[in-house]
Amino acid sequence: MGFKKKGMIAPVAMLAFIGMSTDASAAVSVSVDASSGVMPVSPYLYGRNIYCNEDRGDINDVTDTLSAKELDNLETYRQAGIRYLRMNNGNNATKHNWRKNLTSHPDYYNNVYKHNWDISAKKVLDNLPGVDAMYAFQLTGYVASSMDYNFADWDWKQAHGKNAKQSLNLAGGGQVADDGETLVQAGNSSLYLQEWPADSSAKILTHWKDELKYDMERLKYWSMDNEMELWRGTHDDLPLDFPDNSTVAPERMINNYVAVAKAAKARYPDVKLTGPVVANEWSWCNIRYDDNSEGRAVTSFIKASDRNYCWLEYFIKRLGEEQKKTNIQLLDVFDLHWYPTEKNYESWINWHRVFYDTTYNYPGANGIKRANETCKWDETITKEYIFKRIDDWMKKYVGTNYKYTFGFTETDFIADMDAMTRALVYASFMGTFMDHGVEIFTPWTWREGMYEVVHLFSRYGKRFRVDSPSSLDSLVSAYTTVNGMGDSMTVILVNRAENTSQSVDLNVSNFELNDGNYATLTLSGITGETFVSHEKNALRSGSVSLQSKRASLTLPAKSITAVLFTGKGEIIAESSSSLKQTSSSSSVNQASSSSAVPQLTYLLAVQYGDNKLLFFQDGRWFVDNLNGNVSQVEIFNSLGQRLLQVPYMARGSVRLPTDGLLPGVYLVRLKTMHGYTLERISLEN
């Protein structure tokens, strides 16, 4: 997480939110087409940032032993259906030294602390099967080296109060005035930092892959540092020159980026790079330079030799040039941060429209006003559609054959919201990202109401998104997923109307359904933290009647309702079969053939299931555990000898750990809530 308050918010007239006083008797029409817009849903949308440290963190990355608090946290992640963890701690990643397990924290005097990524990664791999994690490379060329020169912050706070300014550069012998605010002398960063070339960042890949033997399929995505366009402010102790309004600073950043990207791809070609990890709406278009003659920080566009560029357009332009030189894909996930600050319901409930909606006038539009060919401030630019803008720039500068996805790895659904409003906003983000193929979503701050939403989407959603347009999408949106086999569909309806219920006419096509009653789950009126577990939460059960694939239902004001349909099981056409679904592997307990194993005759006596719990995709076998029915998986050879065991399963599509098995036919025994079932799989070279 970086410096979040970038620039001044230009005054923009607020637009009336469509439907806030809509007549509830006018039904909203939702049309679900199970054969249209079929797109894999990335499990990495069900993610979050977690903080790792010795005392206050979600996961302790200093000691190997799991504390009671950590065990509770891990169980909550499993129960809620969390599938992805961003583990690099934001600004703490920039100066992280993985060899010495140290980092320098810019928000605490640049003091150096212990952070052992080896430990936190292993805790995830060992205790959260089906959950993957993301760490970060360092791009500045410097990392922490010693704790010997830390500022005595505890003594200082005892003398001057806990609110004494903490962002001063005091590590390395710095001095501060008695007011606690005025820096007398900055510390010497050479005492606690060391040089760190590109290969030093990248070598953690081979350290984990070859030395520690970690499952790199679950650690494949790596953040390219954090918010580098703000380094001049967030890491101003670094010995780097950022002259005002030139290309020196951005060129240094891009050159460092390219050097680390090349080194990482050389050491582990399958690594996925996420960048440029831009901090906020202002920083999408502006970069921070040195202070000017008046001592004020300068944030501005880039004056290149041919014309002016906003920061993201310039980054993409240079990315295209460097990729043509190297013939190496230097970015796999285009990753942004955004910390909106509006404090009214009308703005909150429309935040999800900032990413793709070309019609939405965002009241907080600010830095984007420089997104033109001169970078001159243009008050008429009020529409953000930032992911679409990036996609257009990528096509222009990098090419149309370039395959990449989007990530959104930091945001905060602010404390001013009540829990139900936050749930609506979070659900709207989630659904929008599903609809557009976004791959990674990890909010920075985790607040009340969010576990309920990720639980609903992750534990009841299916593997493929399909089209389900609404006749009044600004008020009521539908986000629909199917399992790809034609026997399971979830329609999640979000009613953003603050004070009125809404009638919905739901029509389903290209999906075989019997007439009858189907289950619904509704989230509304929550206050505080209501999520405890998969069995104990705020979801209220109900039902809806379906006749000839049509249903009518009433959505409470400020509510999220999931309709759970069970189809006849005919395979649907997957029009997006060329799209690769992000996969998660599972940690494995090896079981030797000499251990007590069931006989083959016993195995064959177990009834084979008809529910297709296994599926084959992109050369790998997966367990379809989106509904959480499978609690354990074992793999046996033709002699009935157990070769592998996954003792407990996460929700989602979990990859079978078959990499070490020889080609041939195997039996997979799955423990479900209804007993054991068997599936046959065939492995080829």
C-alpha positions in Angstrom: 0.0 0.0 0.0 1.4 3.4 -0.9 0.7 7.1 -0.5 -3.1 7.2 -1.1 -4.1 10.8 -1.3 -2.8 11.8 -4.8 -3.7 15.2 -6.1 -6.7 17.3 -5.5 -10.2 16.1 -6.4 -11.5 18.3 -9.1 -15.2 19.4 -8.4 -17.5 17.5 -10.7 -21.3 17.7 -10.6 -22.8 14.5 -9.1 -25.1 12.6 -11.5 -28.3 11.3 -10.2 -28.2 7.5 -9.6 -30.6 5.8 -11.9 -33.4 4.1 -10.2 -33.0 5.3 -6.7 -36.7 6.1 -6.6 -37.8 3.7 -9.2 -41.3 2.3 -9.0 -40.9 -1.1 -7.5 -43.9 -2.3 -9.5 -41.9 -1.9 -12.8 -40.2 -5.3 -13.0 -36.6 -5.5 -14.1 -36.0 -8.0 -16.9 -33.0 -10.4 -16.6 -32.2 -12.7 -19.5 -29.8 -15.5 -18.9 -28.3 -17.2 -21.9 -26.1 -20.2 -20.9 -24.6 -20.5 -24.4 -23.5 -16.8 -24.8 -20.5 -15.1 -23.4 -19.1 -18.3 -21.8 -15.9 -17.3 -20.0 -13.9 -19.1 -17.3 -14.1 -17.4 -13.8 -10.7 -17.0 -12.3 -10.5 -18.4 -8.7 -8.1 -15.6 -8.0 -11.0 -13.2 -7.9 -11.7 -14.6 -4.5 -8.7 -13.1 -2.9 -7.5 -10.6 -0.3 -4.3 -9.1 1.0 -3.1 -10.4 4.3 -0.5 -8.8 6.6 2.5 -10.9 7.7 4.6 -10.0 10.7 5.6 -11.3 14.1 3.0 -9.6 16.3 -0.1 -8.2 14.6 -0.2 -10.1 11.3 -2.8 -12.5 9.9 0.1 -15.0 9.4 3.3 -14.9 11.4 6.2 -15.0 9.0 9.0 -15.1 11.7 8.2 -18.4 13.5 7.3 -21.8 11.9 4.7 -22.8 14.5 1.1 -21.9 13.9 -0.5 -19.9 16.7 -4.1 -20.2 17.8 -4.8 -16.9 16.0 -3.2 -18.2 12.8 -5.2 -21.4 12.9 -8.4 -19.4 13.3 -7.5 -17.2 10.4 -6.6 -20.1 8.1 -9.9 -21.8 9.0 -11.8 -18.6 8.2 -10.1 -18.4 4.8 -11.2 -22.0 4.1 -14.7 -21.5 5.3 -15.2 -18.3 3.3 -13.8 -19.8 0.1 -10.7 -17.5 -0.1 -8.7 -18.8 -3.0 -5.8 -16.3 -3.4 -3.6 -14.3 -0.9 -1.4 -11.4 -1.8 1.4 -11.9 0.7 4.0 -9.2 -0.1 2.7 -6.5 2.3 2.6 -3.7 -0.3 5.3 -1.0 0.5 7.1 -3.6 2.6 8.0 -5.5 -0.6 10.0 -2.8 -2.2 13.1 -3.2 0.1 12.6 -6.8 1.0 15.8 -8.9 1.3 14.8 -12.5 0.9 18.3 -13.7 1.7 18.5 -12.0 5.1 14.7 -12.0 5.7 14.5 -8.3 6.3 12.6 -5.3 5.0 12.6 -1.5 5.6 9.2 0.0 6.3 8.7 3.6 4.9 5.8 4.3 7.3 7.9 3.6 10.4 11.0 5.7 10.1 12.5 3.3 7.5 13.3 1.0 10.4 14.3 -2.6 9.3 12.2 -5.5 10.5 12.2 -9.3 10.1 10.0 -10.8 7.4 10.6 -14.3 6.3 8.7 -15.1 3.1 10.0 -18.7 3.2 7.9 -19.3 6.3 4.7 -17.6 5.2 4.7 -19.3 1.8 5.2 -22.7 3.4 2.4 -22.1 5.8 0.0 -21.4 2.9 1.3 -24.4 0.9 1.0 -26.8 3.8 -2.3 -25.6 5.3 -4.4 -24.1 2.5 -4.8 -26.6 -0.3 -6.4 -24.9 -3.3 -5.2 -21.5 -2.2 -2.4 -19.8 -4.1 -0.2 -16.8 -3.1 1.6 -13.9 -4.6 4.8 -12.3 -3.6 6.9 -9.5 -5.2 10.2 -8.7 -6.9 12.3 -5.7 -5.9 13.0 -3.2 -8.7 14.7 -0.2 -7.1 18.2 -1.8 -6.9 18.3 -1.5 -3.1 17.0 -3.6 -0.2 17.3 -3.7 3.6 20.6 -5.1 5.0 20.8 -4.5 8.8 18.6 -3.8 11.9 21.6 -2.3 13.7 20.7 1.3 12.7 17.0 1.5 13.6 15.6 4.6 15.1 14.5 4.1 18.7 10.8 4.5 17.9 9.5 3.0 21.1 11.4 5.4 23.3 10.4 8.3 21.1 6.7 7.4 21.2 6.8 7.1 25.0 8.2 10.6 25.2 6.2 12.3 22.5 3.0 10.3 22.2 1.8 7.6 19.9 0.8 10.1 17.2 4.3 11.4 16.6 5.0 11.5 12.9 6.3 8.1 11.8 7.2 8.7 8.1 10.4 10.7 8.8 13.7 9.3 7.5 15.3 8.5 10.9 16.8 5.1 10.5 20.5 5.3 9.9 21.2 8.0 12.5 18.6 10.6 11.7 17.6 13.4 14.1 14.2 15.0 14.7 13.2 18.1 16.6 11.3 17.9 19.9 8.0 18.7 18.2 8.1 15.2 16.6 7.4 16.7 13.2 10.5 18.5 12.0 13.4 16.5 10.5 16.7 17.9 11.7 18.9 15.5 9.9 17.9 12.6 7.6 19.5 9.2 8.4 22.2 7.6 6.2 20.4 4.9 4.2 23.7 3.3 3.2 23.9 2.0 6.8 20.8 -0.1 6.5 20.4 -0.7 2.7 22.5 -2.6 0.2 22.6 -2.8 -3.5 20.4 -5.4 -5.1 20.8 -6.2 -8.8 18.0 -7.7 -10.9 19.2 -11.3 -10.6 19.1 -11.0 -6.8 15.4 -10.3 -7.0 14.8 -13.2 -9.5 16.9 -15.8 -7.7 14.2 -16.3 -5.1 12.4 -18.3 -7.8 15.2 -21.0 -8.0 15.6 -20.8 -4.2 12.0 -21.8 -3.8 11.7 -24.1 -6.8 15.0 -26.0 -6.6 16.3 -25.6 -3.0 13.1 -25.6 -0.9 11.1 -27.6 -3.5 8.0 -25.4 -3.2 5.1 -26.0 -5.6 5.6 -23.1 -7.9 2.3 -23.7 -9.6 0.8 -22.2 -6.5 3.4 -19.3 -6.4 3.4 -18.5 -10.1 2.2 -14.9 -10.0 4.8 -12.2 -8.9 4.1 -8.5 -8.4 6.7 -6.2 -10.0 7.4 -4.3 -6.8 4.7 -1.9 -5.6 3.6 1.6 -6.8 6.9 2.6 -8.3 5.6 5.9 -9.7 5.4 7.0 -6.0 8.9 5.9 -5.0 10.0 9.5 -4.7 7.5 10.0 -1.9 7.1 6.6 -0.3 10.8 5.6 -0.5 12.5 8.9 -0.5 15.5 7.4 1.4 16.6 5.6 -1.7 19.7 7.1 -3.4 17.8 7.7 -6.6 17.5 10.9 -8.6 14.0 11.9 -9.7 14.4 15.3 -11.5 11.4 17.4 -12.1 9.3 16.7 -15.3 11.8 14.7 -17.3 12.0 11.1 -18.6 14.9 10.2 -16.2 12.7 8.8 -13.5 10.3 6.8 -15.7 13.1 5.5 -17.8 15.0 4.3 -14.7 11.8 2.6 -13.5 11.1 0.9 -16.8 14.7 -0.2 -17.3 14.8 -1.7 -13.8 11.4 -3.4 -14.6 12.7 -4.9 -17.8 16.0 -6.1 -16.2 14.1 -7.9 -13.4 11.4 -9.3 -15.8 14.1 -10.8 -18.0 15.9 -12.3 -15.1 12.7 -13.8 -13.7 11.7 -15.3 -17.0 15.2 -16.8 -17.5 15.1 -18.5 -14.1 11.5 -19.7 -14.3 9.9 -19.3 -17.7 6.4 -20.1 -16.3 6.4 -17.2 -13.9 3.6 -14.7 -14.4 4.5 -11.0 -13.9 2.0 -8.5 -12.6 2.6 -4.8 -13.0 3.1 -1.9 -13.0 1.0 -2.0 -9.8 0.0 1.7 -10.0 -1.2 3.3 -6.8 -4.3 5.3 -7.4 -6.5 7.2 -9.9 -4.2 10.2 -9.8 -1.1 8.0 -10.4 -2.7 6.2 -13.4 -1.7 9.4 -15.3 0.9 11.1 -13.1 4.3 10.3 -11.7 6.0 11.8 -8.6 9.2 13.7 -9.1 11.5 15.6 -6.8 10.2 18.6 -4.8 10.3 21.9 -6.6 12.0 25.1 -5.5 9.1 25.8 -3.1 9.6 22.5 -1.4 6.3 21.1 -2.9 6.2 17.6 -4.3 5.7 17.6 -8.1 3.5 15.0 -9.7 3.1 15.4 -13.4 3.0 13.7 -16.8 6.0 12.7 -18.9 7.6 15.0 -21.4 9.1 12.6 -24.0 11.0 13.6 -27.1 7.9 13.2 -29.4 5.1 14.4 -27.2 3.7 14.4 -23.7 2.4 11.1 -22.2 0.4 10.2 -19.1 2.2 7.6 -17.0 0.3 4.5 -18.0 0.3 5.2 -21.7 4.1 5.9 -21.5 4.7 2.7 -19.6 2.8 0.7 -22.2 4.5 2.4 -25.1 7.9 1.5 -23.6 6.8 -2.0 -22.7 5.9 -2.6 -26.4 9.3 -1.3 -27.5 11.2 -3.5 -25.0 9.2 -6.6 -25.8 10.1 -6.2 -29.5 13.8 -6.0 -28.5 13.8 -9.0 -26.2 11.1 -11.2 -27.7 10.1 -11.9 -24.1 6.6 -11.3 -22.6 7.4 -8.8 -19.9 4.0 -8.5 -18.4 1.2 -11.1 -17.9 -1.3 -9.3 -15.6 -1.9 -5.6 -15.8 -2.2 -4.7 -12.2 -3.7 -1.5 -10.7 -4.6 -0.1 -7.3 -7.4 2.4 -6.6 -8.5 4.1 -3.3 -11.7 6.0 -4.0 -12.6 8.5 -1.3 -16.2 9.6 -2.0 -18.5 9.5 1.1 -22.0 9.2 -0.3 -24.2 6.3 -1.3 -24.6 7.5 -4.9 -20.9 7.3 -5.6 -20.2 4.1 -3.7 -22.8 2.2 -5.6 -21.4 3.2 -8.9 -17.7 2.6 -8.2 -17.7 -0.6 -10.2 -18.5 1.3 -13.3 -15.1 3.0 -13.3 -13.3 0.1 -15.0 -15.2 -0.5 -18.2 -18.3 1.6 -18.5 -17.7 4.2 -21.2 -20.9 6.1 -20.4 -20.3 6.7 -16.7 -19.3 10.2 -15.5 -17.3 9.5 -12.4 -17.5 12.4 -9.9 -14.0 11.7 -8.6 -12.4 11.9 -12.1 -9.1 13.7 -11.5 -5.8 12.4 -12.9 -7.6 11.0 -15.9 -8.2 14.5 -17.1 -4.6 14.4 -18.5 -5.3 11.3 -20.6 -4.9 13.0 -23.9 -2.2 13.7 -26.4 -1.0 16.9 -24.8 -1.6 16.0 -21.2 -3.1 19.4 -20.7 -5.8 19.5 -18.1 -9.2 18.8 -19.7 -12.2 19.3 -17.5 -14.4 17.6 -20.1 -12.8 14.2 -19.4 -15.1 12.7 -16.7 -15.3 9.1 -17.9 -12.6 6.7 -16.5 -13.1 3.3 -18.1 -9.5 2.6 -17.1 -9.3 -1.0 -18.1 -10.7 -0.3 -21.5 -8.2 2.6 -22.0 -5.4 0.3 -21.0 -6.6 -2.4 -23.4 -6.7 0.2 -26.2 -3.2 1.4 -25.4 -1.9 -2.2 -25.3 -3.4 -2.9 -28.8 -1.8 0.3 -30.1 1.7 -0.1 -28.7 2.1 -3.8 -28.0 -0.1 -5.5 -30.6 -3.3 -7.4 -30.9 -1.8 -10.8 -30.5 -0.5 -10.0 -27.0 -2.3 -12.2 -24.3 -2.6 -10.7 -20.9 -5.2 -10.3 -18.2 -6.1 -7.6 -15.6 -5.6 -7.6 -11.8 -6.8 -5.2 -9.1 -4.8 -5.9 -6.0 -5.5 -3.0 -3.6 -8.5 -1.0 -2.7 -10.5 0.0 0.4 -14.3 -0.1 0.7 -14.1 2.7 3.3 -15.1 2.5 6.9 -17.9 5.1 6.4 -20.0 2.5 4.7 -22.3 0.2 6.7 -21.7 -3.5 6.2 -24.6 -4.1 3.8 -23.6 -1.2 1.5 -20.0 -2.5 1.5 -21.3 -5.9 0.6 -23.2 -4.4 -2.4 -20.1 -2.5 -3.6 -17.9 -5.6 -3.2 -20.4 -7.8 -5.0 -20.6 -5.3 -7.9 -16.8 -5.3 -8.3 -16.8 -9.1 -8.2 -19.5 -9.4 -10.8 -18.0 -6.8 -13.1 -14.6 -8.5 -13.0 -16.2 -11.9 -13.7 -18.0 -10.4 -16.7 -14.8 -9.1 -18.2 -12.3 -11.8 -17.5 -10.3 -10.0 -14.8 -7.9 -12.5 -13.2 -6.9 -11.2 -9.8 -8.8 -9.3 -7.2 -7.4 -8.7 -3.7 -8.8 -5.8 -1.6 -6.2 -4.3 0.7 -8.4 -3.6 3.7 -10.8 -6.3 4.9 -13.9 -4.9 6.5 -17.3 -6.1 7.8 -19.6 -7.6 5.1 -16.8 -8.8 2.8 -16.5 -12.4 4.0 -20.2 -12.8 3.4 -19.8 -11.7 -0.3 -16.7 -13.8 -1.1 -18.3 -16.8 0.6 -21.5 -16.4 -1.6 -19.5 -16.0 -4.8 -16.8 -18.6 -4.2 -18.8 -21.3 -2.4 -21.9 -21.1 -4.6 -20.6 -19.7 -7.9 -19.6 -22.0 -10.8 -16.7 -22.3 -13.1 -17.9 -20.4 -16.2 -19.5 -17.0 -16.5 -22.4 -16.5 -19.0 -24.4 -13.5 -20.3 -27.2 -12.3 -18.1 -28.0 -8.7 -19.1 -30.5 -6.6 -17.0 -32.9 -4.1 -18.4 -31.9 -1.7 -15.7 -28.3 -2.7 -14.9 -27.5 0.5 -13.0 -30.1 -0.6 -10.4 -30.3 -4.4 -10.5 -27.4 -6.5 -12.0 -27.3 -10.2 -12.6 -24.0 -12.2 -12.5 -24.5 -15.8 -13.7 -22.2 -18.8 -13.7 -22.6 -22.4 -14.8 -20.5 -25.5 -14.2 -20.0 -26.3 -18.0 -21.9 -29.6 -17.7 -25.4 -28.2 -18.0 -26.4 -29.4 -14.6 -25.7 -26.4 -12.3 -26.3 -22.7 -12.6 -26.1 -19.8 -10.0 -27.7 -16.4 -10.8 -26.6 -13.7 -8.3 -28.8 -10.7 -8.3 -27.6 -7.4 -6.8 -30.3 -4.8 -5.9 -28.6 -1.4 -5.2 -31.8 0.5 -4.6 -31.3 2.0 -1.1 -34.9 2.0 0.1 -37.1 0.0 -2.2 -37.5 -3.6 -3.1 -37.4 -4.5 -6.8 -39.4 -7.0 -8.9 -37.4 -9.1 -11.3 -38.6 -11.2 -14.2 -35.9 -13.9 -14.8 -35.8 -15.8 -18.1 -33.3 -18.6 -18.8 -32.4 -19.9 -22.2 -30.1 -22.7 -23.6 -30.1 -24.5 -20.3 -32.4 -27.4 -19.6 -34.4 -26.9 -16.4 -37.4 -28.7 -15.0 -40.4 -26.7 -13.7 -40.5 -26.5 -10.0 -39.1 -24.7 -6.9 -35.5 -23.8 -6.6 -33.5 -22.6 -3.7 -32.4 -19.0 -3.1 -29.9 -17.5 -0.7 -30.3 -13.8 0.3 -28.0 -11.4 2.0 -29.7 -8.2 3.3 -29.8 -5.9 6.3 -26.5 -7.1 7.8 -24.8 -5.0 10.5 -21.3 -5.7 11.8 -19.4 -8.9 11.1 -21.9 -11.7 10.5 -19.8 -14.4 8.9 -18.6 -17.2 11.1 -18.4 -20.2 8.8 -20.0 -21.9 5.8 -22.8 -23.2 8.0 -23.1 -20.1 10.2 -23.6 -16.8 8.4 -26.1 -14.2 7.4 -27.5 -16.0 4.3 -31.3 -16.5 4.5 -32.7 -19.5 2.6 -35.8 -19.2 0.4 -37.2 -20.5 -2.9 -38.4 -19.4 -6.2 -40.9 -21.1 -8.6 -39.8 -21.7 -12.2 -42.3 -22.3 -15.0 -41.1 -22.8 -18.6 -37.7 -21.4 -17.6 -39.2 -18.2 -16.2 -39.4 -17.0 -12.7 -40.5 -13.9 -10.9 -39.0 -12.8 -7.6 -38.8 -9.7 -5.4 -35.4 -8.5 -4.2 -35.3 -6.6 -0.9 -33.8 -3.1 -0.9 -30.0 -3.2 -0.6 -29.7 -7.0 -1.1 -27.8 -9.8 -2.9 -29.8 -12.9 -3.8 -28.4 -16.1 -5.3 -30.8 -18.4 -7.3 -29.5 -22.0 -7.4 -30.6 -23.9 -10.4 -30.1 -27.6 -11.0 -30.2 -28.5 -14.7 -30.6 -31.8 -16.6 -26.9 -32.4 -17.1 -26.4 -31.9 -20.8 -23.1 -30.5 -21.8 -23.3 -26.9 -23.1 -21.3 -25.4 -25.9 -18.2 -23.7 -24.5 -17.7 -20.9 -27.0 -14.6 -19.6 -25.1 -12.8 -23.0 -25.0 -9.6 -21.2 -26.1 -9.5 -19.3 -22.9 -7.4 -20.9 -20.2 -8.8 -21.0 -16.7 -6.4 -20.2 -13.9 -5.8 -23.3 -12.0 -4.9 -24.1 -8.4 -2.9 -27.1 -7.3 -3.2 -28.8 -4.0 -0.7 -29.7 -1.3 -0.2 -33.5 -1.0 0.6 -36.1 1.6 2.6 -38.9 0.0 1.5 -42.4 1.1 3.9 -45.3 0.6 2.6 -48.5 -1.0 3.7 -50.4 2.2 1.2 -48.5 4.4 -2.2 -49.9 5.2 -4.2 -49.6 1.9 -7.5 -50.9 0.8 -7.6 -53.9 -1.6 -8.6 -53.5 -5.2 -11.7 -55.6 -4.6 -12.8 -53.2 -1.9 -12.2 -50.2 -4.2 -14.2 -51.7 -7.0 -17.0 -52.4 -4.7 -17.5 -48.7 -4.2 -20.1 -47.4 -6.5 -18.9 -45.2 -9.4 -20.5 -41.7 -9.3 -22.5 -40.1 -12.0 -21.9 -36.5 -10.8 -18.6 -36.0 -12.8 -16.6 -34.7 -9.8 -13.4 -34.8 -12.0 -12.8 -32.9 -15.2 -9.9 -32.6 -17.6 -8.7 -29.2 -18.9 -5.5 -27.9 -20.4 -3.7 -31.2 -19.9 -4.5 -31.5 -16.2 -7.1 -33.2 -14.1 -9.2 -31.2 -11.6 -11.7 -31.9 -8.8 -14.8 -29.9 -9.2 -15.4 -28.9 -5.6 -17.1 -25.6 -6.1 -20.0 -26.9 -3.9 -17.7 -28.2 -1.2 -19.0 -31.7 -1.4 -15.6 -33.3 -1.5 -13.6 -33.5 1.7 -10.8 -35.8 0.8 -9.1 -37.3 -2.3 -6.9 -40.4 -2.8 -5.2 -41.7 -5.9 -4.7 -45.5 -6.3 -2.9 -47.5 -8.9 -4.3 -50.6 -10.7 -3.2 -52.8 -7.8 -5.2 -50.9 -5.3 -2.1 -49.2 -3.7 -2.7 -45.7 -2.5 -0.1 -43.4 -4.1 -1.2 -39.9 -3.1 -3.6 -38.4 -0.6 -5.1 -34.9 -0.2 -6.4 -35.0 3.4 -8.7 -32.1 3.2 -10.0 -30.0 0.2 -10.6 -26.4 -0.4 -13.6 -25.1 -2.3 -13.2 -24.5 -6.0 -11.6 -26.3 -8.9 -8.6 -28.0 -7.3 -5.8 -29.5 -9.5 -5.1 -33.2 -8.9 -1.4 -33.5 -7.9 -0.5 -36.1 -10.6 2.8 -34.6 -11.8 5.0 -37.4 -10.4 2.9 -40.3 -11.7 3.7 -42.5 -14.7 1.4 -42.7 -17.7 -1.5 -45.1 -17.2 -5.0 -45.6 -15.7 -5.6 -44.7 -12.1 -8.5 -44.7 -9.6 -9.4 -41.6 -7.7 -11.5 -42.1 -4.6 -13.4 -39.0 -3.4 -14.9 -38.7 0.0 -18.1 -36.8 -0.2 -20.9 -35.9 2.2 -22.8 -38.9 0.8 -20.0 -41.4 1.2 -17.2 -42.5 -1.1 -17.2 -42.4 -4.9 -14.7 -43.5 -7.5 -13.6 -42.0 -10.8 -11.1 -43.4 -13.4 -8.5 -41.1 -14.9 -6.0 -41.7 -17.6 -2.6 -40.0 -17.6 -0.5 -39.6 -20.7 3.0 -38.3 -21.4 
